[in-house]
């Protein structure tokens, strides 16, 4: 999304927050600032949402969504084993 003005900032922030929430529901908790894979998926889902094509996002990014969910689950499993 090549947006060069600030008139849509609030809308884009809202769309980004929707994408973060949806991906957290699907994949588990993540820090969008630290997890590059999650950040990329948030941006991609927001791009689809912005362009009224969000229904295609999951099909086009299924392997990345699954990979993120598995990596989050494995990290949670590692921390559980340490306790």
C-alpha positions in Angstrom: 0.0 0.0 0.0 1.7 3.1 -1.2 -0.1 5.7 0.8 1.6 9.1 0.9 -0.8 11.1 3.0 -2.0 10.9 6.6 -5.7 11.1 6.1 -6.1 7.3 6.3 -3.8 6.8 9.4 -6.7 6.1 11.7 -8.3 3.6 9.3 -5.0 1.8 8.8 -4.3 1.6 12.5 -7.8 0.1 13.0 -7.2 -2.4 10.2 -3.8 -3.4 11.6 -5.3 -4.0 15.0 -8.0 -6.2 13.5 -5.3 -8.2 11.7 -3.3 -8.6 14.9 -6.3 -9.8 16.8 -7.4 -12.3 14.1 -3.9 -13.8 13.7 -3.5 -14.1 17.5 -6.8 -16.0 17.6 -5.6 -18.3 14.9 -1.9 -18.7 15.9 -1.6 -17.9 19.5 0.0 -14.9 21.4 2.9 -13.1 19.7 4.7 -9.8 20.0 4.3 -8.1 16.7 7.4 -6.0 17.3 9.7 -9.1 18.0 8.2 -11.7 15.7 9.1 -10.9 12.1 6.9 -13.6 10.6 3.9 -12.4 12.6 4.6 -8.8 11.6 4.7 -9.8 7.9 1.4 -11.7 8.1 -0.2 -8.7 9.9 0.9 -6.4 7.1 -0.2 -8.9 4.4 -3.7 -9.5 6.0 -4.1 -5.7 6.4 -3.3 -5.2 2.7 -5.9 -7.8 1.7 -8.4 -6.2 4.1 -7.7 -2.7 2.8 -8.3 -3.9 -0.8 -11.5 -5.7 0.1 -10.0 -9.1 -0.6 -9.6 -10.5 2.9 -11.5 -13.6 1.9 -8.5 -14.7 -0.1 -5.9 -14.1 2.6 -6.1 -17.5 4.4 -6.0 -19.5 1.2 -3.0 -17.6 -0.1 -1.1 -17.6 3.2 -2.2 -20.9 4.7 1.3 -22.3 5.0 2.7 -19.2 6.6 -0.2 -19.0 9.1 0.3 -22.7 9.9 4.0 -22.2 10.3 3.5 -19.2 12.6 1.0 -21.2 14.7 3.4 -24.1 15.0 6.4 -22.0 16.0 4.3 -20.3 18.7 3.1 -23.6 20.0 6.6 -25.1 20.1 7.9 -22.1 22.0 5.1 -22.4 24.5 5.9 -26.1 24.8 9.5 -25.3 25.5 8.6 -22.9 28.3 6.3 -25.5 29.8 9.0 -28.1 29.8 11.4 -25.8 31.6 9.0 -25.4 34.5 
